[in-house]
Amino acid sequence: MRERLAFSLSSGLIFLGIMSAAFGIFAVQFGPVWEVPPVLAMTWLFAGVVAILLCLGASICYLRGNRFRSLGPRYRKIFWMLFSFGFLVAILSYVLLPCLWVRSHPLLSVVVRVGFVPFTATCGILWFLLNSRIPRPTSGK
């Protein structure tokens, strides 16, 4: 039961981190073309830091959850794939400089603005589906 809760919590933290980084990228797409307002830039920077911290919190849940041993190797692979993707999204949100997309890649900027809500909804649905498939512990009767 403890490992099931730890998996649910860690996968939720990773998805929240991905959504946080996506929100930071989304936030800097608004504003004038010639500059990024300081409030939006701070939101972008803060969202990336939050995403990295949430991924690190997920790794702590992994360690505290006894590395999901009772759930089997499938769930460990799923965790590490999610963790890698979440950490990669958080790092790339800084490296790719989305604050410049309004001017340098206007089509990509529009895609980010339009696709943020469906992306966030998809993350929530994936988390729900992933956690509904976790095997329930059997009683020893």
CYANA upper distance limits for C-alpha pairs under 8 A (distance plus 0.5 A):
  1 MET  CA      5 LEU  CA      6.83
  1 MET  CA    136 ARG  CA      8.42
  1 MET  CA    137 PRO  CA      6.97
  2 ARG  CA      6 ALA  CA      6.68
  2 ARG  CA     65 GLY  CA      6.95
  3 GLU  CA      7 PHE  CA      6.56
  3 GLU  CA     65 GLY  CA      5.24
  3 GLU  CA     66 ASN  CA      7.18
  3 GLU  CA     67 ARG  CA      8.21
  3 GLU  CA     68 PHE  CA      5.82
  3 GLU  CA     69 ARG  CA      8.15
  3 GLU  CA     70 SER  CA      7.59
  3 GLU  CA     71 LEU  CA      7.82
  4 ARG  CA      8 SER  CA      6.70
  4 ARG  CA     68 PHE  CA      7.96
  4 ARG  CA     71 LEU  CA      7.80
  4 ARG  CA    134 ILE  CA      7.64
  5 LEU  CA      9 LEU  CA      6.55
  5 LEU  CA     65 GLY  CA      8.47
  6 ALA  CA     10 SER  CA      6.42
  6 ALA  CA     61 CYS  CA      6.03
  6 ALA  CA     62 TYR  CA      7.07
  6 ALA  CA     64 ARG  CA      7.92
  6 ALA  CA     65 GLY  CA      5.63
  6 ALA  CA     68 PHE  CA      8.32
  7 PHE  CA     11 SER  CA      6.46
  7 PHE  CA     61 CYS  CA      7.90
  7 PHE  CA     62 TYR  CA      7.46
  7 PHE  CA     65 GLY  CA      7.79
  7 PHE  CA     68 PHE  CA      7.47
  7 PHE  CA     79 PHE  CA      8.27
  8 SER  CA     12 GLY  CA      6.58
  8 SER  CA    131 ASN  CA      6.55
  9 LEU  CA     13 LEU  CA      6.65
  9 LEU  CA     58 ALA  CA      7.86
  9 LEU  CA     61 CYS  CA      7.64
 10 SER  CA     14 ILE  CA      6.75
 10 SER  CA     57 GLY  CA      7.85
 10 SER  CA     58 ALA  CA      4.71
 10 SER  CA     59 SER  CA      7.62
 10 SER  CA     61 CYS  CA      6.09
 10 SER  CA     62 TYR  CA      7.16
 10 SER  CA     79 PHE  CA      8.48
 11 SER  CA     15 PHE  CA      6.72
 11 SER  CA     58 ALA  CA      7.46
 11 SER  CA     79 PHE  CA      7.32
 11 SER  CA     82 LEU  CA      7.85
 11 SER  CA    127 TRP  CA      7.46
 12 GLY  CA     16 LEU  CA      6.56
 12 GLY  CA    127 TRP  CA      6.99
 13 LEU  CA     17 GLY  CA      6.59
 13 LEU  CA     54 LEU  CA      5.98
 13 LEU  CA     55 CYS  CA      7.04
 13 LEU  CA     57 GLY  CA      7.58
 13 LEU  CA     58 ALA  CA      6.19
 14 ILE  CA     18 ILE  CA      6.75
 14 ILE  CA     51 ALA  CA      8.43
 14 ILE  CA     54 LEU  CA      6.79
 14 ILE  CA     55 CYS  CA      5.87
 14 ILE  CA     58 ALA  CA      6.78
 14 ILE  CA     82 LEU  CA      7.34
 14 ILE  CA     83 PHE  CA      6.83
 14 ILE  CA     86 GLY  CA      6.40
 15 PHE  CA     19 MET  CA      6.66
 15 PHE  CA     86 GLY  CA      7.71
 15 PHE  CA    123 CYS  CA      6.71
 15 PHE  CA    124 GLY  CA      8.03
 15 PHE  CA    127 TRP  CA      7.68
 16 LEU  CA     20 SER  CA      6.47
 16 LEU  CA     51 ALA  CA      7.82
 16 LEU  CA     54 LEU  CA      7.72
 17 GLY  CA     21 ALA  CA      6.73
 17 GLY  CA     50 VAL  CA      7.25
 17 GLY  CA     51 ALA  CA      4.36
 17 GLY  CA     52 ILE  CA      7.32
 17 GLY  CA     53 LEU  CA      8.35
 17 GLY  CA     54 LEU  CA      5.87
 17 GLY  CA     55 CYS  CA      6.80
 17 GLY  CA     86 GLY  CA      7.02
 17 GLY  CA     90 ALA  CA      7.94
 18 ILE  CA     22 ALA  CA      6.66
 18 ILE  CA     51 ALA  CA      6.87
 18 ILE  CA     86 GLY  CA      5.82
 18 ILE  CA     89 VAL  CA      6.99
 18 ILE  CA     90 ALA  CA      7.37
 19 MET  CA     23 PHE  CA      6.52
 19 MET  CA     51 ALA  CA      8.43
 19 MET  CA    120 THR  CA      6.61
 19 MET  CA    123 CYS  CA      7.99
 20 SER  CA     24 GLY  CA      6.82
 20 SER  CA     47 ALA  CA      5.80
 20 SER  CA     48 GLY  CA      7.43
 20 SER  CA     50 VAL  CA      7.37
 20 SER  CA     51 ALA  CA      6.12
 21 ALA  CA     25 ILE  CA      6.84
 21 ALA  CA     44 TRP  CA      8.24
 21 ALA  CA     47 ALA  CA      5.92
 21 ALA  CA     48 GLY  CA      5.64
 21 ALA  CA     50 VAL  CA      8.37
 21 ALA  CA     51 ALA  CA      6.21
 21 ALA  CA     89 VAL  CA      7.37
 21 ALA  CA     90 ALA  CA      6.09
 21 ALA  CA     93 SER  CA      6.90
 22 ALA  CA     26 PHE  CA      6.51
 22 ALA  CA     93 SER  CA      8.34
 22 ALA  CA    116 PHE  CA      7.70
 23 PHE  CA     27 ALA  CA      6.44
 23 PHE  CA     44 TRP  CA      8.15
 23 PHE  CA     47 ALA  CA      7.44
 23 PHE  CA    116 PHE  CA      7.98
 24 GLY  CA     28 VAL  CA      7.15
 24 GLY  CA     43 THR  CA      6.48
 24 GLY  CA     44 TRP  CA      4.48
 24 GLY  CA     45 LEU  CA      7.63
 24 GLY  CA     46 PHE  CA      8.14
 24 GLY  CA     47 ALA  CA      5.57
 24 GLY  CA     48 GLY  CA      7.19
 24 GLY  CA     93 SER  CA      8.36
 25 ILE  CA     29 GLN  CA      7.43
 25 ILE  CA     44 TRP  CA      6.74
 25 ILE  CA     93 SER  CA      7.14
 25 ILE  CA     98 PRO  CA      6.39
 25 ILE  CA     99 CYS  CA      7.91
 25 ILE  CA    112 VAL  CA      8.20
 26 PHE  CA     30 PHE  CA      8.27
 26 PHE  CA    112 VAL  CA      6.58
 26 PHE  CA    113 ARG  CA      6.48
 26 PHE  CA    116 PHE  CA      7.28
 27 ALA  CA     40 LEU  CA      6.49
 27 ALA  CA     43 THR  CA      7.51
 27 ALA  CA     44 TRP  CA      7.12
 28 VAL  CA     36 VAL  CA      7.33
 28 VAL  CA     40 LEU  CA      5.84
 28 VAL  CA     41 ALA  CA      6.91
 28 VAL  CA     43 THR  CA      8.42
 28 VAL  CA     44 TRP  CA      6.99
 28 VAL  CA     98 PRO  CA      7.48
 28 VAL  CA     99 CYS  CA      5.73
 29 GLN  CA     98 PRO  CA      8.01
 29 GLN  CA     99 CYS  CA      7.01
 29 GLN  CA    101 TRP  CA      7.70
 29 GLN  CA    102 VAL  CA      6.52
 29 GLN  CA    109 SER  CA      6.57
 29 GLN  CA    112 VAL  CA      8.25
 29 GLN  CA    113 ARG  CA      7.40
 31 GLY  CA     35 GLU  CA      8.01
 31 GLY  CA     36 VAL  CA      6.91
 31 GLY  CA     37 PRO  CA      7.23
 32 PRO  CA     36 VAL  CA      7.38
 32 PRO  CA     37 PRO  CA      8.48
 33 VAL  CA    102 VAL  CA      6.52
 33 VAL  CA    103 ARG  CA      6.37
 34 TRP  CA    103 ARG  CA      8.03
 36 VAL  CA     40 LEU  CA      7.20
 36 VAL  CA     41 ALA  CA      6.94
 36 VAL  CA     99 CYS  CA      7.11
 37 PRO  CA     41 ALA  CA      6.85
 38 PRO  CA     42 MET  CA      6.57
 39 VAL  CA     43 THR  CA      6.73
 40 LEU  CA     44 TRP  CA      6.66
 41 ALA  CA     45 LEU  CA      6.73
 41 ALA  CA     99 CYS  CA      8.00
 42 MET  CA     46 PHE  CA      6.41
 43 THR  CA     47 ALA  CA      6.43
 44 TRP  CA     48 GLY  CA      6.88
 45 LEU  CA     49 VAL  CA      6.94
 45 LEU  CA     94 TYR  CA      8.38
 46 PHE  CA     50 VAL  CA      6.66
 47 ALA  CA     51 ALA  CA      6.62
 48 GLY  CA     52 ILE  CA      6.83
 48 GLY  CA     90 ALA  CA      6.10
 48 GLY  CA     91 ILE  CA      8.02
 48 GLY  CA     93 SER  CA      7.21
 48 GLY  CA     94 TYR  CA      7.75
 49 VAL  CA     53 LEU  CA      6.70
 49 VAL  CA     90 ALA  CA      8.39
 50 VAL  CA     54 LEU  CA      6.55
 51 ALA  CA     55 CYS  CA      6.80
 51 ALA  CA     86 GLY  CA      8.31
 51 ALA  CA     87 PHE  CA      8.19
 51 ALA  CA     90 ALA  CA      6.26
 52 ILE  CA     56 LEU  CA      6.81
 52 ILE  CA     87 PHE  CA      6.91
 52 ILE  CA     90 ALA  CA      6.50
 52 ILE  CA     91 ILE  CA      8.32
 53 LEU  CA     57 GLY  CA      6.62
 54 LEU  CA     58 ALA  CA      6.69
 55 CYS  CA     59 SER  CA      6.97
 55 CYS  CA     83 PHE  CA      7.10
 55 CYS  CA     86 GLY  CA      7.28
 55 CYS  CA     87 PHE  CA      6.86
 56 LEU  CA     60 ILE  CA      6.96
 57 GLY  CA     61 CYS  CA      6.85
 58 ALA  CA     62 TYR  CA      6.73
 58 ALA  CA     83 PHE  CA      8.28
 59 SER  CA     63 LEU  CA      6.83
 59 SER  CA     83 PHE  CA      8.45
 60 ILE  CA     64 ARG  CA      6.54
 61 CYS  CA     65 GLY  CA      6.24
 62 TYR  CA     66 ASN  CA      7.26
 62 TYR  CA     67 ARG  CA      5.68
 62 TYR  CA     68 PHE  CA      7.47
 63 LEU  CA     67 ARG  CA      5.86
 67 ARG  CA     76 ARG  CA      7.80
 68 PHE  CA     72 GLY  CA      7.31
 68 PHE  CA     75 TYR  CA      7.69
 68 PHE  CA     76 ARG  CA      6.97
 69 ARG  CA     73 PRO  CA      7.93
 71 LEU  CA     75 TYR  CA      6.72
 71 LEU  CA     76 ARG  CA      8.45
 71 LEU  CA    134 ILE  CA      8.16
 71 LEU  CA    135 PRO  CA      7.83
 72 GLY  CA     76 ARG  CA      7.42
 73 PRO  CA     77 LYS  CA      6.71
 74 ARG  CA     78 ILE  CA      6.76
 75 TYR  CA     79 PHE  CA      6.52
 76 ARG  CA     80 TRP  CA      6.72
 77 LYS  CA     81 MET  CA      6.58
 78 ILE  CA     82 LEU  CA      6.60
 79 PHE  CA     83 PHE  CA      6.42
 80 TRP  CA     84 SER  CA      6.43
 81 MET  CA     85 PHE  CA      6.63
 82 LEU  CA     86 GLY  CA      6.45
 83 PHE  CA     87 PHE  CA      6.52
 84 SER  CA     88 LEU  CA      6.45
 85 PHE  CA     89 VAL  CA      6.60
 86 GLY  CA     90 ALA  CA      6.72
 87 PHE  CA     91 ILE  CA      6.70
 88 LEU  CA     92 LEU  CA      6.42
 89 VAL  CA     93 SER  CA      6.50
 90 ALA  CA     94 TYR  CA      7.74
 91 ILE  CA     95 VAL  CA      6.95
 92 LEU  CA     96 LEU  CA      6.18
 93 SER  CA     97 LEU  CA      7.25
 93 SER  CA     98 PRO  CA      7.41
 94 TYR  CA     98 PRO  CA      8.12
 97 LEU  CA    101 TRP  CA      7.97
100 LEU  CA    104 SER  CA      6.52
100 LEU  CA    105 HIS  CA      8.21
101 TRP  CA    105 HIS  CA      5.10
101 TRP  CA    106 PRO  CA      6.53
101 TRP  CA    108 LEU  CA      7.36
101 TRP  CA    109 SER  CA      6.12
102 VAL  CA    106 PRO  CA      5.47
102 VAL  CA    109 SER  CA      6.04
105 HIS  CA    109 SER  CA      6.82
106 PRO  CA    110 VAL  CA      6.80
107 LEU  CA    111 VAL  CA      6.79
108 LEU  CA    112 VAL  CA      6.72
109 SER  CA    113 ARG  CA      6.77
110 VAL  CA    114 VAL  CA      6.62
111 VAL  CA    115 GLY  CA      6.19
112 VAL  CA    116 PHE  CA      6.38
115 GLY  CA    119 PHE  CA      6.48
116 PHE  CA    120 THR  CA      6.64
117 VAL  CA    121 ALA  CA      6.64
118 PRO  CA    122 THR  CA      6.52
119 PHE  CA    123 CYS  CA      6.80
120 THR  CA    124 GLY  CA      6.93
121 ALA  CA    125 ILE  CA      6.71
122 THR  CA    126 LEU  CA      6.52
123 CYS  CA    127 TRP  CA      6.69
124 GLY  CA    128 PHE  CA      6.77
125 ILE  CA    129 LEU  CA      6.62
126 LEU  CA    130 LEU  CA      6.41
127 TRP  CA    131 ASN  CA      6.66
128 PHE  CA    132 SER  CA      6.60
129 LEU  CA    133 ARG  CA      7.01
130 LEU  CA    134 ILE  CA      7.56
